[in-house]
């Protein structure tokens, strides 16, 4: 993908955590709550960012082998709901609202594809006042690769007109699996080295870097 083609994309699929909202503190609290149920010590923020991966079933099988995923998810929801960081709704990341408004003004179609618990996502999206931007949302998805083709088919999304934005290697892998373009953001759970190894079509610091690219003239030089 070249930067000058960004304005051509009509369909924009977003991850949630680390892409539109800053909920890392809450997820870390929830993860440490899960670990505590089984006598495991806490994990620090940077160690978590370096080790956490999606699909999260593999991550938990590695650190807590043999424990049913449904049991772990129950503990995670409890920890997330009682996180010390949950006094207020997880804030939108910088430029997220402006970017969604920009896409909306251009009549772009927007979707959510996220591993975040569906109930938590719905509550936060409403509280943040951005739920109306999305034509459809797919939350609580364990492996996004299993969902991407269904989304494309159900909503008649042409792969050449679709881009997926996320903050983790799994998001890039999902985009490649679905045959759509990928944009990786450094606003969330993985760093530039990790994301670069996944070979996204575009790697950027935050959403403010895309906004001006949407205004580039049709004859702009590709990078």
C-alpha positions as a Markdown table, in Angstrom:
| # | Residue | x | y | z |
|---|---|---|---|---|
| 1 | Unk | 0.0 | 0.0 | 0.0 |
| 2 | Unk | 1.3 | 3.5 | -0.7 |
| 3 | Unk | 0.3 | 6.5 | 1.3 |
| 4 | Unk | -1.2 | 8.3 | -1.6 |
| 5 | Unk | -3.9 | 5.6 | -1.9 |
| 6 | Unk | -5.3 | 6.2 | 1.6 |
| 7 | Unk | -8.1 | 8.4 | 0.5 |
| 8 | Unk | -9.3 | 5.6 | -1.9 |
| 9 | Unk | -10.2 | 3.3 | 0.9 |
| 10 | Unk | -14.0 | 3.3 | 1.6 |
| 11 | Unk | -14.1 | 0.7 | 4.3 |
| 12 | Unk | -12.1 | 1.2 | 7.6 |
| 13 | Unk | -11.9 | -1.6 | 10.1 |
| 14 | Unk | -10.6 | -0.7 | 13.6 |
| 15 | Unk | -9.2 | -2.6 | 16.4 |
| 16 | Unk | -10.3 | -1.1 | 19.8 |
| 17 | Unk | -7.7 | -1.4 | 22.6 |
| 18 | Unk | -4.6 | 0.6 | 21.8 |
| 19 | Unk | -6.0 | 1.8 | 18.5 |
| 20 | Unk | -8.9 | 4.0 | 19.5 |
| 21 | Unk | -8.8 | 3.8 | 23.3 |
| 22 | Unk | -6.1 | 3.8 | 26.0 |
| 23 | Unk | -7.1 | 0.9 | 28.2 |
| 24 | Unk | -3.6 | -0.7 | 28.7 |
| 25 | Unk | -3.7 | 0.1 | 32.5 |
| 26 | Unk | -7.1 | -1.6 | 32.9 |
| 27 | Unk | -6.0 | -4.6 | 30.9 |
| 28 | Unk | -2.8 | -4.9 | 32.9 |
| 29 | Unk | -4.7 | -4.7 | 36.2 |
| 30 | Unk | -7.1 | -7.4 | 34.9 |
| 31 | Unk | -4.3 | -9.6 | 33.8 |
| 32 | Unk | -2.6 | -9.3 | 37.2 |
| 33 | Unk | -5.9 | -10.1 | 38.9 |
| 34 | Unk | -6.0 | -13.3 | 36.8 |
| 35 | Unk | -2.4 | -14.2 | 37.8 |
| 36 | Unk | -3.2 | -13.6 | 41.5 |
| 37 | Unk | -6.0 | -16.2 | 41.4 |
| 38 | Unk | -3.4 | -18.8 | 40.8 |
| 39 | Unk | -0.6 | -17.6 | 43.1 |
| 40 | Unk | 1.4 | -15.9 | 40.3 |
| 41 | Unk | 3.3 | -12.7 | 40.8 |
| 42 | Unk | 2.4 | -9.4 | 39.1 |
| 43 | Unk | 3.8 | -8.5 | 35.7 |
| 44 | Unk | 5.0 | -5.0 | 35.1 |
| 45 | Unk | 3.8 | -2.8 | 32.3 |
| 46 | Unk | 6.8 | -3.1 | 29.9 |
| 47 | Unk | 7.2 | -6.8 | 30.5 |
| 48 | Unk | 3.5 | -7.2 | 29.7 |
| 49 | Unk | 3.8 | -5.2 | 26.5 |
| 50 | Unk | 6.7 | -7.3 | 25.4 |
| 51 | Unk | 5.1 | -10.7 | 26.2 |
| 52 | Unk | 1.4 | -10.2 | 25.6 |
| 53 | Unk | 0.0 | -11.4 | 22.3 |
| 54 | Unk | -3.1 | -12.3 | 20.4 |
| 55 | Unk | -5.0 | -14.6 | 20.2 |
| 56 | Unk | -4.8 | -14.3 | 24.0 |
| 57 | Unk | -5.7 | -18.0 | 24.5 |
| 58 | Unk | -2.1 | -18.8 | 23.5 |
| 59 | Unk | -0.7 | -16.2 | 25.9 |
| 60 | Unk | -2.7 | -17.6 | 28.9 |
| 61 | Unk | -1.9 | -21.2 | 28.0 |
| 62 | Unk | 1.8 | -20.3 | 28.2 |
| 63 | Unk | 1.7 | -18.6 | 31.6 |
| 64 | Unk | -1.2 | -20.6 | 33.1 |
| 65 | Unk | -1.2 | -23.9 | 31.3 |
| 66 | Unk | -4.2 | -26.3 | 31.5 |
| 67 | Unk | -6.7 | -23.8 | 33.0 |
| 68 | Unk | -9.9 | -23.5 | 31.0 |
| 69 | Unk | -10.1 | -20.3 | 29.0 |
| 70 | Unk | -13.7 | -19.6 | 30.2 |
| 71 | Unk | -12.5 | -19.6 | 33.8 |
| 72 | Unk | -9.6 | -17.2 | 33.0 |
| 73 | Unk | -12.0 | -14.9 | 31.1 |
| 74 | Unk | -14.3 | -14.8 | 34.1 |
| 75 | Unk | -11.4 | -13.7 | 36.3 |
| 76 | Unk | -10.3 | -11.2 | 33.7 |
| 77 | Unk | -13.7 | -9.6 | 33.5 |
| 78 | Unk | -13.8 | -9.3 | 37.3 |
| 79 | Unk | -10.4 | -7.7 | 37.3 |
| 80 | Unk | -11.2 | -5.3 | 34.5 |
| 81 | Unk | -14.4 | -4.1 | 36.2 |
| 82 | Unk | -12.5 | -3.5 | 39.5 |
| 83 | Unk | -9.3 | -2.1 | 38.0 |
| 84 | Unk | -7.8 | 0.8 | 39.9 |
| 85 | Unk | -7.7 | 2.6 | 36.5 |
| 86 | Unk | -11.5 | 2.1 | 35.9 |
| 87 | Unk | -12.7 | 5.1 | 37.9 |
| 88 | Unk | -13.4 | 6.7 | 34.6 |
| 89 | Unk | -14.0 | 5.2 | 31.1 |
| 90 | Unk | -10.8 | 4.4 | 29.3 |
| 91 | Unk | -10.0 | 7.6 | 27.4 |
| 92 | Unk | -9.9 | 7.9 | 23.7 |
| 93 | Unk | -6.4 | 8.1 | 22.3 |
| 94 | Unk | -5.2 | 11.4 | 21.0 |
| 95 | Unk | -6.7 | 12.3 | 17.6 |
| 96 | Unk | -9.1 | 9.3 | 17.6 |
| 97 | Unk | -12.3 | 11.4 | 17.8 |
| 98 | Unk | -11.0 | 13.8 | 15.1 |
| 99 | Unk | -10.1 | 10.9 | 12.9 |
| 100 | Unk | -13.5 | 9.2 | 13.2 |
| 101 | Unk | -15.2 | 12.5 | 12.5 |
| 102 | Unk | -13.1 | 13.0 | 9.4 |
| 103 | Unk | -13.9 | 9.6 | 8.0 |
| 104 | Unk | -17.6 | 10.2 | 8.8 |
| 105 | Unk | -17.6 | 13.5 | 7.0 |
| 106 | Unk | -16.2 | 11.6 | 3.9 |
| 107 | Unk | -19.0 | 9.0 | 4.1 |
| 108 | Unk | -16.5 | 6.2 | 4.8 |
| 109 | Unk | -17.8 | 2.9 | 6.3 |
| 110 | Unk | -16.4 | 2.1 | 9.7 |
| 111 | Unk | -16.3 | -1.2 | 11.6 |
| 112 | Unk | -14.9 | -2.6 | 14.9 |
| 113 | Unk | -13.0 | -5.9 | 15.1 |
| 114 | Unk | -11.7 | -6.5 | 18.6 |
| 115 | Unk | -10.8 | -9.1 | 21.2 |
| 116 | Unk | -12.1 | -6.8 | 23.9 |
| 117 | Unk | -15.0 | -8.3 | 25.9 |
| 118 | Unk | -18.2 | -7.4 | 24.0 |
| 119 | Unk | -20.1 | -6.0 | 27.1 |
| 120 | Unk | -17.1 | -3.9 | 28.1 |
| 121 | Unk | -16.7 | -2.6 | 24.6 |
| 122 | Unk | -20.4 | -1.7 | 24.2 |
| 123 | Unk | -20.4 | 0.1 | 27.5 |
| 124 | Unk | -17.3 | 2.1 | 26.8 |
| 125 | Unk | -18.2 | 3.0 | 23.2 |
| 126 | Unk | -21.5 | 4.4 | 24.4 |
| 127 | Unk | -19.9 | 6.3 | 27.3 |
| 128 | Unk | -17.4 | 7.8 | 25.0 |
| 129 | Unk | -20.1 | 8.8 | 22.5 |
| 130 | Unk | -18.6 | 7.1 | 19.5 |
| 131 | Unk | -20.7 | 4.1 | 19.0 |
| 132 | Unk | -22.7 | 5.8 | 16.3 |
| 133 | Unk | -19.7 | 5.9 | 14.0 |
| 134 | Unk | -19.6 | 2.2 | 13.4 |
| 135 | Unk | -21.8 | 0.4 | 10.9 |
| 136 | Unk | -21.2 | -2.9 | 12.7 |
| 137 | Unk | -19.1 | -4.1 | 15.6 |
| 138 | Unk | -17.5 | -7.5 | 16.3 |
| 139 | Unk | -16.1 | -7.6 | 19.8 |
| 140 | Unk | -15.1 | -10.5 | 22.0 |
| 141 | Unk | -13.4 | -12.2 | 19.0 |
| 142 | Unk | -10.9 | -14.7 | 20.1 |
| 143 | Unk | -9.0 | -15.0 | 16.8 |
| 144 | Unk | -9.7 | -12.1 | 14.4 |
| 145 | Unk | -8.5 | -14.2 | 11.5 |
| 146 | Unk | -11.5 | -16.4 | 11.9 |
| 147 | Unk | -13.8 | -13.4 | 11.6 |
| 148 | Unk | -12.4 | -11.2 | 8.9 |
| 149 | Unk | -13.7 | -13.1 | 5.9 |
| 150 | Unk | -17.2 | -13.3 | 7.4 |
| 151 | Unk | -17.1 | -9.5 | 7.9 |
| 152 | Unk | -16.0 | -8.8 | 4.4 |
| 153 | Unk | -18.7 | -11.1 | 2.9 |
| 154 | Unk | -21.6 | -10.1 | 5.2 |
| 155 | Unk | -21.1 | -6.4 | 4.5 |
| 156 | Unk | -20.0 | -6.7 | 0.9 |
| 157 | Unk | -16.6 | -5.1 | 1.5 |
| 158 | Unk | -14.3 | -5.2 | -1.5 |
| 159 | Unk | -10.8 | -6.1 | -0.3 |
| 160 | Unk | -9.2 | -3.5 | -2.5 |
| 161 | Unk | -11.3 | -0.8 | -0.8 |
| 162 | Unk | -10.7 | -2.0 | 2.8 |
| 163 | Unk | -8.0 | -1.2 | 5.4 |
| 164 | Unk | -7.6 | -2.6 | 8.9 |
| 165 | Unk | -6.0 | -0.5 | 11.6 |
| 166 | Unk | -4.6 | -2.0 | 14.8 |
| 167 | Unk | -1.8 | -1.9 | 17.3 |
| 168 | Unk | -0.7 | -5.5 | 17.4 |
| 169 | Unk | 1.0 | -8.1 | 15.1 |
| 170 | Unk | -2.2 | -10.1 | 15.2 |
| 171 | Unk | -4.1 | -7.2 | 13.6 |
| 172 | Unk | -1.5 | -7.1 | 10.7 |
| 173 | Unk | -1.8 | -10.8 | 10.3 |
| 174 | Unk | -5.6 | -10.6 | 10.3 |
| 175 | Unk | -5.4 | -8.0 | 7.5 |
| 176 | Unk | -3.1 | -10.1 | 5.5 |
| 177 | Unk | -5.3 | -13.2 | 6.0 |
| 178 | Unk | -8.3 | -11.2 | 4.8 |
| 179 | Unk | -6.5 | -9.7 | 1.8 |
| 180 | Unk | -6.9 | -6.1 | 3.0 |
| 181 | Unk | -4.4 | -3.3 | 3.6 |
| 182 | Unk | -3.0 | -2.9 | 7.1 |
| 183 | Unk | -2.0 | 0.1 | 9.2 |
| 184 | Unk | -0.1 | -0.5 | 12.4 |
| 185 | Unk | -0.2 | 2.1 | 15.2 |
| 186 | Unk | 2.4 | 2.7 | 17.9 |
| 187 | Unk | -0.2 | 3.8 | 20.4 |
| 188 | Unk | -0.9 | 0.5 | 22.1 |
| 189 | Unk | 0.4 | -2.8 | 23.1 |
| 190 | Unk | 3.4 | -3.5 | 20.9 |
| 191 | Unk | 6.4 | -1.5 | 19.9 |
| 192 | Unk | 7.9 | -0.6 | 16.5 |
| 193 | Unk | 10.3 | -3.5 | 16.4 |
| 194 | Unk | 7.5 | -6.0 | 17.1 |
| 195 | Unk | 5.1 | -4.4 | 14.6 |
| 196 | Unk | 7.8 | -3.9 | 12.0 |
| 197 | Unk | 8.5 | -7.6 | 12.0 |
| 198 | Unk | 4.9 | -8.3 | 11.0 |
| 199 | Unk | 5.4 | -6.1 | 7.8 |
| 200 | Unk | 2.3 | -3.9 | 7.9 |
| 201 | Unk | 1.6 | -1.8 | 4.8 |
| 202 | Unk | 2.0 | 1.3 | 6.9 |
| 203 | Unk | 3.5 | 1.8 | 10.4 |
| 204 | Unk | 2.7 | 5.1 | 12.0 |
| 205 | Unk | 3.0 | 6.8 | 15.4 |
| 206 | Unk | -0.6 | 7.8 | 15.8 |
| 207 | Unk | -3.8 | 8.7 | 13.9 |
| 208 | Unk | -2.7 | 12.3 | 13.4 |
| 209 | Unk | -0.3 | 11.0 | 10.8 |
| 210 | Unk | -3.1 | 9.6 | 8.6 |
| 211 | Unk | -5.4 | 12.6 | 8.7 |
| 212 | Unk | -3.4 | 14.7 | 6.2 |
| 213 | Unk | -2.8 | 11.8 | 4.0 |
| 214 | Unk | -6.6 | 11.5 | 3.4 |
| 215 | Unk | -6.4 | 15.0 | 1.8 |
| 216 | Unk | -3.5 | 14.2 | -0.6 |
| 217 | Unk | -4.3 | 14.9 | -4.3 |
| 218 | Unk | -4.8 | 12.0 | -6.6 |
| 219 | Unk | -1.5 | 12.6 | -8.4 |
| 220 | Unk | 0.6 | 12.6 | -5.2 |
| 221 | Unk | 3.8 | 10.6 | -5.4 |
| 222 | Unk | 3.8 | 7.3 | -3.6 |
| 223 | Unk | 6.3 | 6.5 | -0.9 |
